[in-house]
Amino acid sequence: MSLTGKQKKYLRGLAHHKPVAVTIGSAGLSDAVLNEITASMASHELLKLKLPGAPSSQKKQMLLDICEKTQSSFVQLIGRVGIIYKPGEQPKIELP
């Protein structure tokens, strides 16, 4: 699912006050981390992830890999915090 700029802006606003749901350690993207992200996405459509300290290109690639493996959409990456979105079966968030 691709998001428009207006939809991304709306989701960034919603995510601003949310706490980080999943922290990815220096070990990287393991099966346990992916399972935790998938479980969190079942109850929350919008997730904030804390990525490990790495160069910007590696963090972005990790976030894109997460999006691909969870069939979610990339919203934003600032510093070590990434935001992803996946609508639920019965969406709670209505996109503009």
C-alpha positions as CSV (number, residue, x, y, z in Angstrom):
1,M,0.0,0.0,0.0
2,S,1.5,3.3,-1.0
3,L,0.6,6.4,1.0
4,T,0.2,9.9,-0.3
5,G,2.0,12.9,1.2
6,K,-1.1,14.1,2.9
7,Q,-1.7,10.7,4.4
8,K,1.9,10.4,5.7
9,K,1.6,13.9,7.2
10,Y,-1.6,12.9,9.0
11,L,0.0,9.6,10.3
12,R,3.1,11.5,11.5
13,G,0.8,13.8,13.5
14,L,-0.9,10.8,15.1
15,A,2.4,9.0,15.9
16,H,4.0,12.0,17.5
17,H,2.6,11.4,20.9
18,K,2.8,7.6,20.8
19,P,5.5,5.7,22.7
20,V,8.0,3.5,21.0
21,A,6.3,0.1,20.6
22,V,9.3,-2.1,19.6
23,T,13.1,-1.5,20.1
24,I,15.5,-3.2,17.8
25,G,18.8,-3.9,19.4
26,S,22.3,-4.1,17.9
27,A,21.7,-7.7,16.9
28,G,19.4,-6.4,14.2
29,L,16.3,-7.8,12.6
30,S,15.8,-11.3,14.1
31,D,12.8,-13.6,13.8
32,A,11.8,-12.7,17.4
33,V,11.8,-9.0,16.6
34,L,9.7,-9.6,13.5
35,N,7.2,-11.6,15.5
36,E,7.0,-8.8,18.1
37,I,6.4,-6.2,15.3
38,T,3.7,-8.5,13.7
39,A,2.0,-9.0,17.1
40,S,2.0,-5.3,17.8
41,M,0.6,-4.5,14.4
42,A,-2.3,-6.8,15.1
43,S,-3.5,-4.4,17.9
44,H,-2.0,-1.1,16.7
45,E,-2.1,0.1,13.1
46,L,0.5,2.7,13.6
47,L,3.9,1.7,15.1
48,K,6.9,3.6,16.3
49,L,10.1,1.6,16.2
50,K,13.5,2.4,17.7
51,L,16.3,1.3,15.4
52,P,19.9,0.5,16.4
53,G,22.6,3.1,16.0
54,A,23.9,2.8,12.4
55,P,24.4,4.9,9.4
56,S,21.3,6.5,8.0
57,S,21.2,4.3,4.9
58,Q,21.3,1.1,6.9
59,K,18.5,2.3,9.2
60,K,16.3,3.2,6.2
61,Q,17.1,-0.2,4.5
62,M,16.2,-2.0,7.8
63,L,12.9,-0.1,8.0
64,L,12.1,-0.9,4.4
65,D,12.9,-4.6,5.0
66,I,10.5,-4.5,8.0
67,C,7.8,-3.0,5.8
68,E,8.3,-5.6,3.1
69,K,8.2,-8.5,5.6
70,T,5.1,-7.2,7.4
71,Q,3.3,-5.8,4.4
72,S,3.2,-2.4,6.0
73,S,3.9,1.1,4.7
74,F,6.9,3.3,5.4
75,V,5.8,6.6,7.0
76,Q,8.9,8.3,8.3
77,L,12.4,7.9,9.6
78,I,14.0,10.5,11.9
79,G,17.2,9.7,13.7
80,R,16.7,6.3,15.2
81,V,12.9,6.4,15.2
82,G,10.9,4.9,12.4
83,I,7.2,4.9,11.8
84,I,5.2,2.3,9.9
85,Y,1.5,1.8,9.2
86,K,-0.6,-1.2,8.3
87,P,-4.4,-0.9,8.3
88,G,-6.2,-3.6,10.3
89,E,-9.0,-5.8,9.1
90,Q,-11.4,-3.2,10.6
91,P,-9.3,0.0,10.3
92,K,-9.3,2.2,13.4
93,I,-7.5,5.1,11.7
94,E,-9.3,6.8,8.8
95,L,-6.9,8.2,6.3
96,P,-7.7,11.5,4.6
